[in-house]
Amino acid sequence: MRDERPADEPGTPVDTGPDTAAPRRRRRLPRAGAVVLVAALLLGWAATRGGAPVGHFTSAEGHDAFVAAYERAMADLPEPDEVLDLRTDYGVVRMYRFDGAAPEEEPLVLLPGRASAAPVFADNLASLRAVRTVYLVDLLGEPGMSVQSRPVRDDADQALWLHQALSQLPEPKVQLLGLSIGGWTAVNLAIRYPDTLAGLTLLDPAVTFADLPLEVVVRSLPATVPWFPRSWRDGFNQWTAGGAPVEDVPVADMIEAGMRHYSLALPAPTRFTDGRLEGVDLPVLVIIAGGSVMHDPAEAARTAERTLSRGTVVTYPDASHAVNGEYPREIAADVARFVGATP
């Protein structure tokens, strides 16, 4: 089912009070800096860093610089109700639990884009907590508080570490919400280990329903070299977000520190075949950003609509790839309807 909404009506806002109200069509960088997550999506970064079999910080000084930036970005979030460090065969996965509405129902587990880590969802947390309890995840093998200890060699390994982490939560099933490469991660898990999942929400998922355009790869190359000026990365990120400024944002500083000081050792994500997508027997809400440069939005919407047997496809026509920060309340409203209808 496809739902292409007018540009000024992506969804019905959730009433979360005046402190969380947000304009519907923002073109500034949100507090959480969702725009900058795009830099971490870049496959070129994965290709140019490495040497060691696991992701790691390249120096003690670099680690300290990243932790300081991470803590500044985390200051935009409320104090979590619980901090979890979950041991898996591939390392320790950091999650933060924020208690929310309907505690008896499946919680929302939020997966960020590559290198953006948990703080990228700062703009979304209040409105999503009005829907369900929320867990935020630092992806394993990325800059963050998760610590990789064993090589992740392929898509199967990517699914297994996340399955092992989710299996340790007190809730038997969760609603998985993935942003950008986090959306790919959610689908990859659903293909291989659906038992812990009640449903998926995918926010402009990368390399999932359409290929990464060559233009993105070409434009990204200067941004993937850690010793190049930051202004080059900012310029690329601003392009991906439809012109949104990216300066002086704590989460942008965090991602900059991660890209400069962390050596990634993860495989590039594999585009799913139609057969794989057709085998996902779960309710799936797909929110496509109509202005995304990370894929052809129309092609992505068509593929999702064609292949997902239990899918609902929604397009936000004016949104960029930073859709989570541009439309946090509208996303929460769509999520609320989706999880309320999930059997």
SETIKE-533221 format. One line per 8 residues: their letters; for each residue x, y, z of C-alpha. Coordinates in steps of 0.05 Angstrom, whole numbers, plus 5000, padded with zeros to 4 digits. Each point is the difference from the previous one (the first is absolute). Example, Ala and Ser with C-alpha at 12.3 -4.5 7.8 and 13.67 -1.06 7.14 Angstrom:
2
AS) 5246:4910:5156  5027:5069:4987
This chain:
343
MRDERPAD) 5000:5000:5000  5028:5068:4982  4983:5066:5034  5029:5060:4965  4981:5060:5042  4997:5073:4984  5064:5037:5013  4972:5036:5061
EPGTPVDT) 4965:4939:5030  5048:4942:5010  4960:4974:5059  4955:5019:5058  5042:5031:5056  5002:4967:5068  4984:5049:5056  5063:4997:5042
GPDTAAPR) 4995:5070:5028  5032:5067:4982  5071:4979:5017  5002:4949:4944  4960:5037:4947  5038:5007:4934  4985:5034:4934  4979:4952:4946
RRRRLPRA) 5049:5020:4945  5066:5015:5033  5061:5011:4957  5048:5012:5058  5042:4946:5032  4960:4972:5059  5027:4999:5070  5018:4927:4992
GAVVLVAA) 5039:5014:4937  4965:4947:4959  5028:5030:4936  5071:4981:5019  4984:4926:5004  5005:4999:4924  5075:5008:5004  5003:4935:5038
LLLGWAAT) 4960:4964:4947  5055:5010:4950  5027:4936:4973  5064:5035:4983  5017:5009:5073  4995:4925:5011  5044:4989:4940  5055:5048:5020
RGGAPVGH) 5006:4984:5074  5022:4936:5034  5056:4951:5002  4979:4968:5066  4946:4947:5000  4954:5039:5047  4979:5072:5005  5043:5040:5049
FTSAEGHD) 5023:5069:5018  5068:5016:4970  5029:5032:5062  4985:5012:5074  4997:5075:4986  4950:4988:4944  4957:4956:5045  4999:5054:5053
AFVAAYER) 4981:5053:4949  4943:4958:4975  4974:4984:5070  5000:5074:5018  4960:5016:4936  4953:4941:5012  4985:5023:5071  4985:5071:4975
AMADLPEP) 4952:4970:4949  4967:4955:5052  4985:5062:5042  4944:5015:4951  4964:4937:5025  4967:4991:5067  5032:4953:5051  4987:4928:4978
DEVLDLRT) 4961:4955:5047  5051:4945:4988  5067:4992:4965  5012:4930:4973  5065:4969:4976  4979:4935:4966  5053:4947:4985  4997:4966:4933
DYGVVRMY) 5047:4955:4961  5025:5062:4963  5008:5048:5058  4962:5042:5050  4939:5038:4975  4980:5064:5036  4926:5016:5007  4963:5054:5038
RFDGAAPE) 4929:4988:5025  4951:5058:5008  4934:4980:5032  4939:5022:4961  4926:4987:4987  4968:4931:4996  5054:4963:5040  4963:4935:4990
EEPLVLLP) 5008:5005:4924  5061:4988:4956  5051:5056:5008  5031:5039:4943  5074:4984:4988  5033:5055:4958  5059:4986:4955  5039:5060:4975
GRASAAPV) 5037:5010:4935  5073:4983:4992  5044:5036:5051  4943:5045:5026  4989:4961:5065  4942:5008:5049  5000:5076:5005  4975:5007:4929
FADNLASL) 4930:4985:5027  4998:5058:5050  4945:5035:4960  4958:4937:4997  5005:4975:5071  4945:5041:5033  4947:4986:4948  5017:4926:4994
RAVRTVYL) 4999:4991:5076  4928:5024:4996  4988:4937:4957  5043:4946:5034  5060:4988:5043  5062:5015:4958  5068:4967:4996  5057:5037:4964
VDLLGEPG) 5057:4958:4972  5072:5015:4982  5013:4954:4941  5056:4950:5010  5063:5014:4961  4985:5075:4995  5025:5060:5040  4960:4998:5065
MSVQSRPV) 4998:4965:5066  4992:4930:4970  5066:4963:4996  5014:4950:4944  5044:4941:5019  4991:4952:4941  4998:5012:4925  4933:5012:4968
RDDADQAL) 5012:4970:4931  4933:4999:4964  4926:5015:5004  4987:4937:5041  5049:5024:5054  4966:5068:4999  4934:4967:5015  5026:4952:5053
WLHQALSQ) 5031:5051:5047  4936:5041:5000  4957:4938:5011  5043:4980:5059  4994:5069:5030  4925:5005:4991  4991:4930:5029  5027:5026:5067
LPEPKVQL) 4947:5054:5008  4944:4984:5049  4947:5009:4946  4991:4938:4955  4986:5043:4938  5016:5070:4979  4981:5050:4946  5064:5016:4963
LGLSIGGW) 5008:5070:4970  5060:5012:4955  5025:5064:4970  5042:5000:4936  5049:4942:5006  4963:4982:5064  4940:4985:4956  5043:4952:4959
TAVNLAIR) 5023:4969:5066  4928:4990:5022  4980:4965:4935  5063:4958:5001  4980:4975:5070  4928:4988:4979  5023:4956:4942  5042:4956:5045
YPDTLAGL) 4972:5004:5072  4928:5025:5001  4981:4965:5065  5015:5060:5045  4965:5050:4955  4928:5024:5000  5010:5049:4943  5048:5047:4963
TLLDPAVT) 4999:5074:4987  5051:5023:4948  5018:5074:4994  5028:5013:4931  5039:4935:5003  5065:4999:4960  5021:4944:4952  4934:4964:5015
FADLPLEV) 4949:5015:4945  5045:5037:4951  5074:5007:4987  5045:5054:5026  5008:5050:4942  5069:5008:4969  4996:5075:5011  4997:4988:5075
VVRSLPAT) 5062:4956:4998  5039:5050:4958  4980:5060:5042  5016:4963:5063  5072:4983:4984  5031:5064:5028  4957:4993:5063  5026:4931:5014
VPWFPRSW) 5072:5020:5010  5010:5016:5074  5058:5049:4991  4963:5043:4949  4968:5064:5026  4934:4992:5036  4969:5051:4954  5002:4949:4944
RDGFNQWT) 4959:4951:5041  4952:5055:5021  4990:5020:4928  4981:4929:4980  4954:4991:5060  4966:5066:4984  4987:4976:4929  4969:4935:5024
AGGAPVED) 4954:5038:5047  4973:5048:4948  5042:5059:5023  4993:4993:5075  5058:5032:5038  5042:4951:5040  5046:5045:5041  5003:5004:5076
VPVADMIE) 4958:4939:5015  5024:4952:5056  4982:4937:4962  5037:5026:4939  5061:5008:5043  4991:4929:5025  4996:4972:4930  5059:5041:4978
AGMRHYSL) 5040:4971:5058  4978:4930:4982  5018:5006:4927  5067:5030:5017  5021:4953:5056  4963:4934:4989  5022:4947:4950  4939:4963:4973
ALPAPTRF) 5005:4925:4983  4931:4982:4976  4977:4971:4934  4962:5044:4952  4925:4986:5003  4972:4954:4946  4938:5022:4961  4944:4951:5014
TDGRLEGV) 4969:4961:4943  4925:5004:4988  4995:4928:5024  5032:5018:5067  4954:5059:5010  4939:4959:4980  5018:4950:5055  4993:5052:5056
DLPVLVII) 4936:4977:5034  4993:5059:5048  4962:5065:4999  5046:5053:4971  4991:5076:4998  5045:5033:4949  5008:5076:5002  5035:5025:4938
AGGSVMHD) 5029:5071:4997  4977:5030:4934  5062:5044:4996  5050:4947:5020  5065:4996:4959  5019:4933:5031  4957:4963:4948  4946:5013:4949
PAEAARTA) 4941:5011:5046  4948:4980:4949  5037:4936:4984  5008:4984:5074  4926:5010:5013  4981:4957:4941  5046:4944:5021  4975:5001:5071
ERTLSRGT) 4928:5000:4977  5012:4943:4952  5040:4954:5044  4974:5008:5071  4939:4957:5010  4981:5036:5065  5030:5067:4984  4973:5071:5005
VVTYPDAS) 5039:5051:4960  4996:5074:5017  5036:5056:4962  5016:5067:5033  5009:5040:4935  5040:5058:5028  5044:4961:5048  5075:4990:4991
HAVNGEYP) 5040:4940:5023  4999:5035:5068  4926:4984:5005  5002:4979:5072  5022:5069:5023  4955:5038:4952  4935:4964:5017  5007:4969:5069
REIAADVA) 4928:5010:5023  4971:4977:4934  5043:4938:5001  4977:4985:5071  4927:5007:4977  5011:4951:4943  5037:4952:5047  4944:5005:5051
RFVGATP) 4949:4980:4947  5044:4945:4974  5017:4966:5067  4927:5008:5022  4978:4961:4939  5055:4947:5006  4971:4934:5024
